[in-house]
Amino acid sequence: MKKQPRYGQLQTALLRKGYRFFDEGNYNLNLIGIRSGDQTANTFNDWIAVAWRFDGVPHCLTFPATTDPGLFWREHPANVSGTAIVVPGQYLGLWQIGLHRGQYPALIQRGTVRVYRDNNRDRVLDLDAPVDTGLFGINCHRASAHCESRQVDKWSAGCQVLAHPKDFALLMALCERAAENWGRSFTYTLLEEKDL
């Protein structure tokens, strides 16, 4: 993706699709994944964006991330039906603040999500695969705790994963602040690059 999206661009994209965009109050976060048109396997070539207002002023941050599972899990599916690839859409109240694998604070799946089940064990994302709906542990977390990750590898078996631990720490700080006003659950919207 050549250019990081801006607040108004994200707002327009969501409203055009008939999705909710949270535009009232302070720290009413919009968590938005943007899947790149570049389908190169095992790369952090997507974005996780967070858009909110504070004292009426719009703010938007975007972080390098992956919305796709890493190559290891594509080649070795953890689920017999195939590796999970989140279907673009809006998932109201999908995540809540909790512990990822019981280890560190992250956004943990609490609502249902739709996923493609890619089961042919290759490098290509199969976005025409059968769709499954349910609770699959599709969290939002970071890759390495120590440095920016360059390859997805085992970091994602379907989760939405930020490449840099400092970006993730900032995202979680915003979520903690938002929780004071709006509660501990968060809506996630996954767009495709062409939607912007």
Buried (B, 14 or more C-beta within 10 A) or exposed (E): BEEBBBBEBBBBBBEEBEBEBBBEEBBBBBBBBBBBEEEEBBBBBBBBBBBBBEEEEBEBBBBBBBBBBBBBBBEEBBBEEBBBBBBBEBBEEBBBBBEBEEEEBBBBBBBEBBBBBBBEEEEEBBBEBEEBEEEBBBBBBBBEEEEBBEBBEEBBBBBBBBBBBEBBBBBBEBBEBBBEEBEBBBBBBBBBBEBB
